[in-house]
Amino acid sequence: MEQLQIKADIRKETGNGPARALRREGKMPAVIYGPDTEPILLALNINDLEQCLKNRNLNQLLFNLAIEDGKTKPRSVMIKELQIHPVTRNYLHVDFYEIDMNRKIKVPVPVVPKGKSKGVELGGVLQIVRRELDVLCFPREIPAAVEIDITDLDIGDSVHVNDIPLEGDIEIPADVNFTVLTILSPRIAEIEEEEVEEEVEEAAEEEGETAEAGDEE
């Protein structure tokens, strides 16, 4: 996996005022920490982070973070948390987590079905039960996706986590052999859709009743 390059400076001031001042300069507050790393306050260029995140999965990105403090101190990190303004969608703060490139880490990876199953061709419906799976691997081996070939699946067939073939030194830690995806019969898919619609309607009615009760008070 590609290790993205990004730079940051040591930040000495904390609080909302200094954070707003940073953002006016096109920068944002950040912090780096880890199991063997004391927290370090940082400031980085917002545009640099935006370019790194563009069209990429946040949970799978691996960075080489160069901390400027008289001399450059590169660290291998991933993003632990990214705070985004709910209205403007501007980046507010980012937490980096330092990792050991020689130790496996757990990361969420999207599930991607490949092919068209014969069950779907006969009218069945593909239901993806788990859209993401936690994968245990070395940082440089993080897969872009867990691909599952569904070509031979008929109506009623399922793929469980233990059925998924994995390449390289990758594991999917799971205590239970849960279902990842299945091919439903058209009737079952229709019933499930009706049940979801009923639940949505019931929830809306309950909200309406609660609002009426509040008005009466």
C-alpha positions in Angstrom: 0.0 0.0 0.0 1.1 3.5 -0.8 2.3 5.6 2.1 1.1 9.2 1.6 3.5 12.0 2.5 2.3 14.9 4.8 4.0 17.5 6.8 3.1 19.1 10.2 4.6 21.6 12.6 4.8 21.5 16.4 1.9 23.4 17.9 2.4 25.1 21.3 -1.0 26.8 21.9 -4.3 25.2 22.6 -7.9 26.3 22.8 -10.6 27.6 20.5 -8.9 31.0 19.8 -5.5 29.6 18.6 -7.4 26.9 16.6 -9.5 29.5 14.8 -6.3 31.6 14.1 -4.8 28.5 12.5 -7.8 27.9 10.3 -7.6 31.5 9.1 -4.1 30.7 7.9 -5.3 27.6 6.0 -4.1 25.3 8.7 -5.7 23.1 11.3 -4.9 21.6 14.7 -3.9 18.0 15.0 -2.4 15.6 17.5 -0.3 12.4 17.3 -0.3 9.7 19.9 0.2 5.9 20.1 0.9 3.0 22.5 4.6 4.1 22.8 4.1 7.8 21.8 3.5 10.7 24.1 0.8 13.0 22.6 2.3 15.8 20.4 0.3 18.8 19.4 0.6 19.6 15.7 -0.6 22.0 13.0 -0.9 21.0 9.4 -2.0 22.5 6.1 -5.7 21.8 5.5 -5.2 21.6 1.7 -2.5 19.0 2.1 -4.9 16.8 4.1 -7.8 17.4 1.6 -5.6 16.3 -1.3 -4.6 13.1 0.6 -8.2 12.2 1.4 -9.6 13.0 -2.0 -11.4 9.9 -3.4 -9.8 7.7 -0.8 -11.1 5.6 2.1 -10.2 7.4 5.3 -9.8 4.1 7.4 -7.3 2.6 5.0 -4.9 5.5 4.5 -1.3 5.1 5.7 0.8 8.3 6.1 4.4 9.2 6.5 4.0 12.2 8.8 7.0 14.5 8.7 7.1 16.6 11.9 9.1 19.8 11.6 10.8 20.8 14.8 14.2 22.1 13.9 14.8 18.7 12.3 12.4 16.4 10.5 11.0 13.5 12.5 9.1 11.1 10.2 6.4 8.9 11.8 4.2 6.2 10.3 0.6 7.0 11.2 -3.0 6.4 10.4 -6.0 8.7 11.1 -7.8 7.7 14.3 -10.4 10.5 14.2 -11.2 13.4 11.9 -13.6 16.1 13.2 -15.7 17.8 10.5 -18.0 20.8 10.9 -21.6 19.5 10.5 -22.7 22.4 8.4 -19.7 23.7 6.4 -18.0 20.2 6.2 -14.7 21.9 6.9 -12.0 19.9 8.6 -11.6 21.0 12.3 -9.2 18.6 13.9 -7.4 15.4 13.2 -6.0 12.7 15.5 -3.1 10.6 14.1 -2.2 7.3 15.6 1.4 6.1 15.3 1.8 2.5 14.2 4.6 -0.1 14.0 5.1 -1.1 10.4 6.2 -4.5 11.6 3.1 -5.3 13.7 -0.3 -6.2 12.4 -3.2 -3.8 12.8 -7.0 -4.1 12.5 -8.7 -2.0 9.9 -12.2 -2.0 8.4 -12.3 -2.9 4.7 -15.3 -2.7 2.4 -16.9 -5.9 1.0 -17.2 -5.9 -2.8 -19.1 -8.7 -4.6 -17.7 -9.7 -8.0 -19.7 -11.2 -10.9 -23.4 -11.8 -11.2 -24.8 -14.8 -9.4 -27.1 -17.3 -11.2 -29.5 -16.8 -8.3 -29.9 -13.1 -9.2 -30.3 -14.0 -12.9 -33.2 -16.3 -11.8 -34.9 -13.4 -10.0 -33.2 -13.5 -6.6 -31.9 -10.5 -4.7 -28.3 -10.0 -3.4 -28.3 -9.0 0.2 -25.0 -7.8 1.6 -25.3 -8.4 5.4 -21.8 -7.0 6.3 -20.7 -4.1 4.1 -17.4 -3.9 6.0 -15.1 -6.5 7.6 -12.3 -6.0 10.1 -9.1 -7.2 8.6 -5.9 -8.0 10.5 -2.8 -7.4 8.5 0.5 -5.5 8.3 0.1 -1.8 7.4 1.7 -2.1 4.0 -0.7 -5.0 3.1 -4.0 -3.3 3.8 -6.4 -4.5 0.9 -8.5 -2.0 -0.9 -11.5 -4.3 -0.5 -12.5 -7.9 0.4 -13.7 -9.2 -2.9 -16.2 -12.1 -3.0 -17.0 -14.0 -6.2 -20.8 -14.6 -6.2 -21.0 -16.1 -9.7 -22.0 -19.6 -8.5 -24.4 -18.6 -5.8 -28.0 -19.7 -6.2 -31.1 -18.5 -4.5 -30.8 -19.4 -0.8 -27.0 -19.6 -0.9 -24.9 -17.6 1.5 -21.2 -16.7 2.0 -20.0 -16.8 5.6 -16.8 -15.2 6.9 -14.9 -18.5 7.0 -15.7 -19.1 3.4 -13.8 -16.1 2.2 -10.4 -16.9 0.6 -7.6 -14.5 1.6 -4.4 -13.7 -0.1 -1.1 -13.0 1.7 -0.7 -12.7 5.4 -4.2 -11.4 6.0 -6.7 -12.5 8.6 -10.3 -11.8 9.4 -10.6 -12.2 13.2 -14.1 -13.5 14.0 -15.4 -15.5 16.9 -18.5 -16.5 15.0 -18.9 -17.7 11.4 -21.3 -15.0 10.6 -23.1 -14.4 7.2 -21.5 -11.8 5.0 -23.9 -11.9 2.0 -26.7 -14.1 0.8 -29.1 -14.5 -2.2 -32.7 -14.1 -1.2 -35.7 -15.4 -3.0 -37.8 -12.6 -4.5 -40.7 -13.3 -2.0 -38.4 -13.1 1.1 -36.8 -9.9 -0.2 -40.3 -8.4 -0.7 -41.3 -9.4 2.8 -38.1 -7.8 4.3 -38.7 -4.6 2.4 -42.3 -4.5 3.7 -41.1 -5.0 7.2 -38.6 -2.2 6.9 -41.3 0.1 5.5 -43.6 -0.8 8.4 -40.9 0.0 10.9 -40.3 3.4 9.3 -44.0 4.2 9.3 -44.3 3.1 13.0 -41.3 5.2 14.0 -42.8 8.2 12.2 -46.2 7.7 13.9 -44.5 7.5 17.3 -42.6 10.7 16.6 -45.8 12.4 15.6 -47.6 11.2 18.8 -44.7 12.5 20.9 -44.8 15.9 19.2 -48.6 16.1 19.8 -48.1 15.2 23.4 -45.5 17.9 23.7 -47.9 20.5 22.1 -50.7 19.6 24.6 -48.3 20.2 27.5 
